[in-house]
Amino acid sequence: MNRDHLQREQPLVSFNALEGYYTPNTLQVKGEIHGHMVKILIDMGSTHNFVQTMVVRHLGLSITTAPNFRVLVGNREKLPNEGCIQELKVRIQGTELITDFYVLHLGGT
């Protein structure tokens, strides 16, 4: 693969998801992970599923090793992923979804 292709394929989080802004391409819903209520932002501008480090710690989720890549965020900064939560069960409006989430430190403690 050439370098231009890798740059186009770089995972990213949109500015909307990072800053909590809502546009016609974002939707905020309440969800549940392991019996805990969470706020979920569905953003069509993001390329992957991400979960904040503080949520992972609070819920005691197990992080597995993931390919080391950096995620381009809305302010053009590139953040390293901290691993992956594999096959995380998320319940949204009565529907259970099971998918992988990459862990990112997006602020907070």
N, C-alpha and C positions, 0 to 999 in steps of 0.2 A: 504494500500500500504506500502511496505517496503521502507526503506530509500534509498537503491540502486536504486530502480525504480524511485523515485523522482529525484535523481541526474541525471539519464539518460534522464529524461524528462525535465530538466531545460532548459528554453529558452536560446538561445545563439546568439551572433552576432559574425561572424567570424572575424579573424584578418584582412582579406582582406577588409571587409566592413568598419571596424573601421578606417583603415589607408588609404583607398582609393587605395589599390593595385589592379591591374587587372590581373586575371589569366583566364585560359579557363573556369572557373566556375563563372566568374563575367562578367557583361555587364553593361556599363554606357550608359544611354539614357537620352534625354531631355523629360521632361514631363510638365504637367500643372495642377495646383491646384488653383481653384477659379480665373482663369484668369492670374495667376502668373507663369512664367516659373521656373521650378525647375530641379535640377540634381537628377536623380534616379539611384541608384546602385542596380542592381538585382544580388543577390549573393546566389548561391545554398548552401552555407555553413551556412546560417542563418535559424533559425527555425520559425521565425515570421516576421511580417512586423513592421518596426520601422521608426519613424520620429524624427528628432532632435528637441529639445526644442526650439532652436532659430528659426526654420522654423515655428513651431506652433505659437510662439509669433508674428513673422513678419506678418503672414497671419491672425492672430486673430482667430485661430481655437478654438473651444470649447472642452475642455478636460472633459471627464466623468470619474467617479471613476471606477477603474479596480481592479481585484484581486491583492493584494500586493505580488509581486514576484520580485526576483532579476534576472538580466540577466547576464550570464557569457559572458564576452567580451574577445577579442583576447589576451589581456595581463594577463588573468586569474582573473582579477578584477570582482567583482559582483556589478553591478549597479542597484539601485532600479528603477522600472518604475514609471513614474509620472502620470499615467492614460492612457486613451485610447481616440483616435479620432475614433468614430464609424461611419461606412459607409461613409468613406471619398472618394470622387470622384476624381480619378486621370486619366488624359488623357495622353496616351502614343501612339505616332504615329497614332493619329486619333481614337484610341480605348479607350473607357471609362471603367475604372474598378472601382468598388465600393467594398471596403473592410475595415476592422478595422486595425488601426496602433497604436502600443504602443509607448508612448512618452518616450524618453531617452535623458538625458543630455550627449552628446558625445563631448562636448567642444564648444568653441565659447561663445558668450554672448547672 
